Amino acid sequence: MHTARQLAASQFSVIHRDVPSSREELLPDWAPHDRLGVVVTEPFGAVGASHLIQLAITAFYDARPNRRAGRLDGVHPDAVYPEIYLFHVGGAFGDHSAFDFWPARKEVSVPANALAVLDAINDRAITRLAVPDGSPSPVEHEWKEPAAARERIASAFAYAASGRVTAADWEIRGLDRRTEVNPENILDPERRYAGAHIAPEEAAMTDIKRMWRLRTEERRDEALSGLASAQRSRTAIRDARGLATESYRQVTVKEALFMLV
């Protein structure tokens, strides 16, 4: 839960249709039980939505500041990981746990079937949804599953793995180097897995840390065929200071449910 202490809303600039805006306008009426869900369909694709993910994390912690407290060692029992979920649709698209998609159950593997994806989204009571940019393709979902989603999901956005969508109406800019730490960890396997091997002298390591290391080590080679392309895409949207600007298009929930696969 490093993001609890790493991130703050002030590290981002939000622009709506060329006008300065705010997290509160991007994610209006965020409440303590809001949950972000991100659908990913290509290697390391969710890095293109990193600023939205990280802003949602700040909203999650700001909604109940006691969630940021201390360490997950029993001393501060109110400290929790952010309620964010990544849906890998039709494949395994890289370890994104550096965004605090943790425990491992928060990266969900789903077949490339829109009905199955919506089932997974509804099962986890997602209230804010990000889907890969593309043309909506009508699909007949299970009876009343779309209605359940429309009733619950307050915001939906199209994002691109490249970080830039067509016909964007929202732009999120990083203002602080800390906004790029997690994307860099995801896109740099050597950095991501540095020290992931559990050495004998670490036998007393907490079970929580051991579990993360074991899990990430298992995913070392996941989606490596798409890593170089994802790295180039990230570099392309960074300025001279190494800070990225991402764009998004707000869509209706109905449209989003036709963009799941």
C-alpha positions as CSV (number, residue, x, y, z in Angstrom):
1,M,0.0,0.0,0.0
2,H,2.9,2.3,-0.8
3,T,0.5,4.5,-2.9
4,A,-1.2,5.7,0.3
5,R,1.9,7.7,1.2
6,Q,3.3,8.2,-2.3
7,L,0.4,9.9,-4.1
8,A,-1.6,13.1,-3.7
9,A,-4.2,14.9,-5.9
10,S,-1.9,18.0,-6.0
11,Q,0.6,15.9,-8.1
12,F,-1.8,16.0,-11.1
13,S,-3.3,18.7,-13.2
14,V,-6.8,18.0,-14.7
15,I,-8.0,19.7,-17.9
16,H,-11.5,19.4,-19.2
17,R,-12.0,20.6,-22.8
18,D,-9.0,22.9,-22.5
19,V,-10.3,24.4,-19.3
20,P,-8.5,23.8,-15.9
21,S,-10.6,21.4,-13.9
22,S,-10.1,19.1,-10.8
23,R,-10.3,15.6,-9.6
24,E,-13.6,16.3,-8.1
25,E,-15.1,17.2,-11.5
26,L,-13.4,14.2,-13.2
27,L,-14.7,11.8,-10.5
28,P,-17.7,13.6,-9.0
29,D,-19.2,12.6,-5.7
30,W,-16.5,10.0,-4.9
31,A,-17.6,8.2,-1.8
32,P,-15.9,5.8,0.6
33,H,-17.2,2.7,-1.2
34,D,-16.4,3.8,-4.8
35,R,-14.3,1.2,-6.7
36,L,-12.3,1.7,-9.9
37,G,-12.2,-1.0,-12.5
38,V,-9.9,-0.9,-15.5
39,V,-10.3,-3.3,-18.5
40,V,-7.0,-4.2,-20.2
41,T,-6.7,-6.0,-23.5
42,E,-3.1,-5.7,-24.6
43,P,0.4,-6.0,-22.9
44,F,0.9,-3.4,-20.2
45,G,-2.1,-1.5,-21.6
46,A,-3.3,-0.1,-18.3
47,V,-0.1,2.0,-18.0
48,G,-1.9,4.3,-20.5
49,A,-4.5,4.9,-17.8
50,S,-1.9,5.4,-15.0
51,H,-2.9,9.0,-14.1
52,L,-6.6,8.0,-13.8
53,I,-5.7,5.0,-11.7
54,Q,-3.5,7.1,-9.4
55,L,-6.0,9.9,-9.1
56,A,-8.7,7.4,-8.1
57,I,-6.3,6.0,-5.5
58,T,-5.9,9.5,-4.0
59,A,-9.7,9.9,-3.9
60,F,-10.0,6.5,-2.2
61,Y,-7.6,7.5,0.6
62,D,-8.9,11.1,0.9
63,A,-12.5,9.7,1.4
64,R,-11.3,8.1,4.6
65,P,-7.8,9.4,5.6
66,N,-7.4,6.7,8.3
67,R,-7.0,4.3,5.4
68,R,-3.5,5.8,4.9
69,A,-2.3,5.0,8.4
70,G,0.9,3.1,9.1
71,R,1.8,-0.3,7.9
72,L,0.0,-3.5,7.3
73,D,1.5,-5.1,10.3
74,G,-1.4,-5.1,12.7
75,V,-0.3,-1.9,14.4
76,H,-2.7,0.1,12.3
77,P,-5.6,-2.1,11.5
78,D,-7.5,0.5,9.5
79,A,-4.8,0.7,6.8
80,V,-6.0,-0.9,3.6
81,Y,-5.1,-1.3,-0.1
82,P,-7.1,0.8,-2.5
83,E,-10.2,-0.7,-4.0
84,I,-9.0,-0.8,-7.6
85,Y,-9.4,-3.8,-10.0
86,L,-7.7,-4.7,-13.2
87,F,-9.6,-7.0,-15.6
88,H,-7.2,-8.9,-18.0
89,V,-9.5,-9.8,-20.9
90,G,-8.4,-12.7,-23.1
91,G,-4.9,-12.9,-21.9
92,A,-2.3,-12.1,-19.3
93,F,-1.1,-8.6,-20.0
94,G,1.7,-8.0,-17.4
95,D,2.1,-7.4,-13.7
96,H,0.5,-4.1,-12.8
97,S,0.8,-4.7,-9.0
98,A,3.0,-1.6,-8.7
99,F,-0.2,0.4,-8.9
100,D,-1.3,-1.4,-5.7
101,F,-3.6,-3.8,-7.6
102,W,-3.1,-6.0,-4.5
103,P,-3.8,-8.6,-3.1
104,A,-3.4,-10.6,-6.3
105,R,-7.2,-11.2,-6.6
106,K,-7.5,-7.6,-7.7
107,E,-5.9,-8.5,-11.1
108,V,-8.7,-10.6,-12.6
109,S,-8.4,-12.9,-15.5
110,V,-11.5,-13.0,-17.7
111,P,-12.1,-14.7,-21.1
112,A,-12.6,-12.5,-24.1
113,N,-16.3,-12.6,-23.8
114,A,-18.2,-9.4,-23.0
115,L,-20.8,-11.2,-20.9
116,A,-18.0,-12.7,-18.7
117,V,-16.3,-9.3,-18.4
118,L,-19.5,-7.6,-17.3
119,D,-20.2,-10.4,-14.8
120,A,-16.7,-9.8,-13.3
121,I,-17.3,-6.0,-13.1
122,N,-20.7,-6.4,-11.4
123,D,-19.3,-9.1,-9.0
124,R,-16.8,-6.5,-7.8
125,A,-19.3,-3.7,-7.6
126,I,-17.3,-1.4,-9.8
127,T,-18.5,2.2,-9.6
128,R,-15.9,3.9,-11.9
129,L,-14.9,2.2,-15.1
130,A,-12.1,2.6,-17.7
131,V,-12.2,0.7,-21.0
132,P,-9.9,0.6,-24.0
133,D,-10.7,3.1,-26.6
134,G,-12.5,1.8,-29.7
135,S,-15.8,1.8,-31.5
136,P,-18.7,0.4,-29.4
137,S,-19.9,-2.9,-30.7
138,P,-23.4,-3.9,-29.5
139,V,-23.7,-7.1,-27.6
140,E,-26.6,-8.8,-25.9
141,H,-25.6,-9.1,-22.2
142,E,-27.3,-11.3,-19.6
143,W,-30.7,-10.3,-18.6
144,K,-30.6,-7.1,-16.4
145,E,-26.8,-7.2,-16.0
146,P,-26.4,-3.9,-18.0
147,A,-29.2,-2.3,-15.9
148,A,-27.3,-3.3,-12.7
149,A,-24.1,-1.7,-14.1
150,R,-25.9,1.5,-15.2
151,E,-27.5,1.9,-11.9
152,R,-24.2,1.6,-10.0
153,I,-21.4,3.0,-12.2
154,A,-21.1,6.7,-11.9
155,S,-18.3,7.5,-14.4
156,A,-16.9,5.7,-17.4
157,F,-13.9,6.6,-19.6
158,A,-12.2,5.4,-22.7
159,Y,-8.4,5.3,-22.5
160,A,-5.6,4.1,-24.8
161,A,-2.6,2.0,-24.0
162,S,-0.6,4.7,-25.7
163,G,-1.9,7.2,-23.2
164,R,-3.8,9.3,-25.8
165,V,-7.3,8.8,-27.2
166,T,-9.1,10.3,-30.2
167,A,-11.6,13.0,-29.5
168,A,-10.4,13.4,-26.0
169,D,-12.3,15.6,-23.6
170,W,-10.2,15.1,-20.4
171,E,-6.5,15.5,-20.0
172,I,-4.5,14.6,-16.9
173,R,-0.9,15.8,-16.5
174,G,1.7,14.7,-14.0
175,L,3.2,17.5,-12.1
176,D,5.6,15.5,-9.9
177,R,8.2,12.8,-10.6
178,R,6.3,10.5,-8.2
179,T,3.5,10.2,-10.7
180,E,5.9,8.2,-13.0
181,V,7.4,5.9,-10.4
182,N,4.8,3.2,-10.7
183,P,4.6,3.2,-14.5
184,E,8.4,3.0,-14.6
185,N,8.4,0.0,-12.2
186,I,5.8,-1.8,-14.4
187,L,7.7,-1.1,-17.6
188,D,11.2,-1.9,-16.3
189,P,11.4,-5.6,-15.4
190,E,14.9,-5.3,-13.9
191,R,13.7,-2.5,-11.6
192,R,10.4,-4.2,-10.9
193,Y,12.0,-7.5,-9.9
194,A,15.1,-6.2,-8.2
195,G,15.4,-8.2,-5.0
196,A,12.3,-10.2,-5.8
197,H,14.2,-13.4,-5.0
198,I,13.9,-14.3,-1.4
199,A,17.3,-14.8,0.1
200,P,18.0,-17.1,3.0
201,E,18.7,-14.2,5.3
202,E,15.2,-12.9,4.7
203,A,13.5,-16.0,6.2
204,A,12.0,-13.8,8.9
205,M,10.3,-11.6,6.3
206,T,6.6,-11.0,6.9
207,D,4.2,-13.3,5.2
208,I,2.7,-10.3,3.3
209,K,6.0,-9.3,1.8
210,R,6.9,-12.9,0.9
211,M,3.6,-13.4,-0.8
212,W,4.1,-10.3,-3.0
213,R,7.6,-11.3,-3.9
214,L,6.6,-14.9,-4.8
215,R,3.6,-13.7,-6.8
216,T,5.6,-11.1,-8.8
217,E,8.5,-13.5,-9.4
218,E,6.0,-15.9,-11.0
219,R,4.9,-13.2,-13.4
220,R,8.4,-12.2,-14.5
221,D,8.0,-13.2,-18.1
222,E,4.4,-12.2,-18.6
223,A,3.6,-10.2,-21.7
224,L,7.3,-9.5,-22.4
225,S,6.6,-9.5,-26.2
226,G,4.7,-6.2,-25.8
227,L,7.1,-4.6,-23.4
228,A,9.2,-2.6,-25.9
229,S,6.1,-1.1,-27.5
230,A,4.7,-0.1,-24.2
231,Q,8.0,1.5,-23.2
232,R,8.0,3.5,-26.4
233,S,4.4,4.7,-26.0
234,R,5.2,5.9,-22.5
235,T,8.3,7.8,-23.6
236,A,6.3,9.5,-26.4
237,I,3.9,11.2,-24.0
238,R,6.6,12.5,-21.6
239,D,7.9,16.0,-21.6
240,A,11.5,17.1,-21.1
241,R,11.1,16.7,-17.3
242,G,10.0,13.1,-17.8
243,L,6.4,13.8,-16.8
244,A,3.5,12.3,-18.8
245,T,0.3,13.8,-20.1
246,E,-2.6,11.4,-20.7
247,S,-5.9,12.0,-22.4
248,Y,-9.3,10.3,-22.0
249,R,-12.8,10.4,-23.5
250,Q,-15.8,10.3,-21.2
251,V,-18.4,7.8,-22.4
252,T,-21.7,6.7,-21.2
253,V,-22.0,3.4,-19.2
254,K,-24.0,2.0,-22.1
255,E,-21.1,2.7,-24.5
256,A,-18.6,1.3,-22.1
257,L,-20.4,-2.0,-21.8
258,F,-20.1,-2.3,-25.6
259,M,-16.3,-1.7,-25.4
260,L,-15.3,-4.5,-23.0
261,V,-13.5,-6.9,-25.4
